[in-house]
Amino acid sequence: MKRVQRLARLEKSKMFTQKQAKDLSGFTRSQLLTWEEAGIIMPDRQYAILYTWNQLILLRILRHLRNRWTFQQIIKGFKNSRRPIDEILQILPKAVLCNFGEFGKYPDIEIEIQVHDLCNAENDIQEKIFRNVCHKAFPLIDEAGRQTQISVPKIIDEIKVLAEQNKIENFDVKVG
């Protein structure tokens, strides 16, 4: 029993509680549940309701999308996406832009995540320079026609500021 409790505490220390997710995403508990019911964000429910860092980034992106798009449009965008949600969640921390809206000849709403290949960077300094340029080049939100572009590095900065304001314990451990 004690081993299970220790494992639960360890798991909880690496993830964000529902209250922390609520504070950092800007959604209420019922709104978080709505995203879960829609199959967009599936928190871990083994010991408590816990969210990963990547899920938190996506929640913050969803918060900004909700300012312009309806819940149904956002759900449709994820269903039309060329990438499954699990893949989107996996690549989010490396992403530069999140594009949402109508693309191509046959416009239909979808989400597109742009990840620039930093593997070709010869060293960490080049990678940092590239990230810095991308960070400064894009506004947090850029709306053009039927598209919304969100700068993922700026979303991450927003979350860090909110974490500081909300005094989230072990934030660096949770981020990884």
C-alpha positions as CSV (number, residue, x, y, z in Angstrom):
1,M,0.0,0.0,0.0
2,K,2.8,2.4,0.9
3,R,4.6,1.6,-2.4
4,V,1.4,2.5,-4.3
5,Q,1.1,5.8,-2.4
6,R,4.8,6.6,-3.1
7,L,4.3,5.9,-6.8
8,A,1.2,8.1,-6.8
9,R,3.1,10.9,-5.2
10,L,5.9,10.6,-7.6
11,E,3.6,10.5,-10.6
12,K,1.7,13.5,-9.2
13,S,4.9,15.5,-8.8
14,K,5.7,15.1,-12.5
15,M,2.2,16.2,-13.6
16,F,-0.2,19.1,-13.1
17,T,-3.3,18.7,-10.9
18,Q,-6.7,19.6,-12.2
19,K,-6.6,22.8,-10.1
20,Q,-3.2,23.7,-11.6
21,A,-4.5,22.9,-15.1
22,K,-7.5,25.2,-14.4
23,D,-5.3,28.0,-13.2
24,L,-2.8,27.8,-16.1
25,S,-5.2,27.1,-18.9
26,G,-7.9,29.6,-18.1
27,F,-10.6,26.9,-18.3
28,T,-13.0,26.0,-15.6
29,R,-13.2,22.4,-14.3
30,S,-16.4,21.8,-16.3
31,Q,-14.7,23.1,-19.4
32,L,-11.7,20.8,-18.8
33,L,-14.2,18.0,-18.6
34,T,-15.9,19.0,-21.8
35,W,-12.5,18.8,-23.7
36,E,-12.0,15.4,-22.2
37,E,-15.5,14.2,-23.2
38,A,-14.7,15.5,-26.7
39,G,-11.6,13.3,-26.8
40,I,-9.2,16.3,-27.2
41,I,-7.5,16.2,-23.8
42,M,-7.4,12.9,-21.9
43,P,-5.9,13.5,-18.4
44,D,-4.5,10.6,-16.4
45,R,-7.2,9.5,-13.9
46,Q,-5.3,6.6,-12.2
47,Y,-4.6,8.3,-8.9
48,A,-6.1,11.8,-9.4
49,I,-7.0,13.9,-12.4
50,L,-3.5,14.8,-13.7
51,Y,-2.4,16.6,-16.9
52,T,1.0,16.5,-18.7
53,W,3.0,19.5,-19.7
54,N,2.1,18.9,-23.4
55,Q,-1.6,18.7,-22.5
56,L,-1.2,22.0,-20.7
57,I,0.3,23.6,-23.7
58,L,-2.6,22.4,-25.9
59,L,-5.1,23.6,-23.3
60,R,-3.6,27.1,-23.4
61,I,-3.7,27.0,-27.3
62,L,-7.4,25.9,-27.1
63,R,-8.1,28.8,-24.7
64,H,-6.9,31.3,-27.3
65,L,-8.7,29.5,-30.2
66,R,-12.0,29.7,-28.2
67,N,-11.7,33.5,-28.5
68,R,-12.4,33.2,-32.2
69,W,-13.7,29.7,-32.9
70,T,-16.7,27.8,-31.5
71,F,-16.2,24.6,-29.6
72,Q,-17.8,22.6,-32.5
73,Q,-15.4,24.2,-35.0
74,I,-12.4,23.4,-32.9
75,I,-13.5,19.7,-32.5
76,K,-14.1,19.6,-36.3
77,G,-10.6,21.0,-36.8
78,F,-9.0,18.2,-34.7
79,K,-11.1,15.5,-36.5
80,N,-9.9,16.8,-39.9
81,S,-6.3,17.1,-38.8
82,R,-3.8,15.0,-40.8
83,R,-2.1,14.2,-37.4
84,P,-3.8,12.3,-34.6
85,I,-4.1,14.2,-31.3
86,D,-1.4,11.9,-29.7
87,E,1.1,13.0,-32.3
88,I,0.1,16.7,-31.9
89,L,0.6,16.4,-28.2
90,Q,4.0,14.7,-28.7
91,I,5.4,17.4,-31.0
92,L,3.9,20.5,-29.3
93,P,7.0,21.5,-27.2
94,K,9.1,21.5,-30.3
95,A,6.5,23.4,-32.4
96,V,7.0,26.9,-33.7
97,L,3.4,27.6,-34.9
98,C,0.0,26.2,-34.4
99,N,-2.2,27.0,-37.4
100,F,-6.0,26.6,-37.2
101,G,-8.5,27.3,-39.8
102,E,-9.3,26.7,-43.5
103,F,-6.4,25.6,-45.7
104,G,-6.0,24.6,-49.3
105,K,-8.3,24.4,-52.3
106,Y,-11.1,22.7,-50.5
107,P,-11.4,24.7,-47.4
108,D,-12.3,22.8,-44.3
109,I,-11.3,23.6,-40.8
110,E,-8.3,21.7,-39.4
111,I,-5.4,22.2,-37.1
112,E,-1.8,22.1,-38.4
113,I,1.3,22.2,-36.2
114,Q,4.5,23.5,-37.7
115,V,7.7,22.0,-36.3
116,H,11.0,23.1,-37.8
117,D,13.7,20.5,-38.0
118,L,16.3,21.6,-35.5
119,C,18.2,18.4,-35.9
120,N,20.3,20.0,-38.7
121,A,21.5,22.7,-36.3
122,E,25.2,22.1,-35.9
123,N,25.1,22.9,-32.2
124,D,23.0,24.1,-29.3
125,I,23.8,27.8,-30.0
126,Q,22.4,27.6,-33.5
127,E,19.3,25.9,-32.2
128,K,18.8,28.7,-29.6
129,I,19.3,31.4,-32.2
130,F,16.7,29.7,-34.5
131,R,14.2,29.4,-31.6
132,N,14.8,33.1,-30.6
133,V,14.3,34.3,-34.2
134,C,11.0,32.3,-34.4
135,H,9.9,33.6,-31.0
136,K,10.4,37.2,-32.0
137,A,9.2,36.9,-35.6
138,F,5.6,35.8,-34.8
139,P,3.0,37.6,-32.7
140,L,1.2,35.5,-30.1
141,I,-1.9,35.4,-32.2
142,D,-2.1,36.4,-35.9
143,E,-5.5,36.2,-37.5
144,A,-5.8,36.3,-41.3
145,G,-9.1,35.5,-43.0
146,R,-10.3,32.1,-41.8
147,Q,-7.0,31.2,-40.1
148,T,-5.6,31.7,-36.6
149,Q,-1.8,31.3,-36.1
150,I,-0.6,30.9,-32.5
151,S,3.1,31.1,-31.6
152,V,3.8,28.0,-29.4
153,P,7.0,29.5,-27.8
154,K,4.9,32.5,-26.6
155,I,2.2,30.1,-25.3
156,I,4.9,28.4,-23.3
157,D,6.1,31.8,-22.0
158,E,2.5,32.6,-21.0
159,I,2.2,29.4,-19.0
160,K,5.5,30.1,-17.2
161,V,4.4,33.5,-16.2
162,L,1.0,32.1,-14.9
163,A,2.9,29.4,-13.1
164,E,5.0,32.0,-11.3
165,Q,1.9,34.1,-10.4
166,N,0.1,31.0,-9.1
167,K,3.2,29.8,-7.3
168,I,3.1,26.3,-8.8
169,E,5.4,24.0,-6.9
170,N,8.0,21.9,-8.7
171,F,7.2,23.6,-12.0
172,D,10.5,22.8,-13.6
173,V,10.1,19.1,-12.6
174,K,6.7,19.0,-14.2
175,V,7.9,20.6,-17.4
176,G,10.8,18.2,-17.7
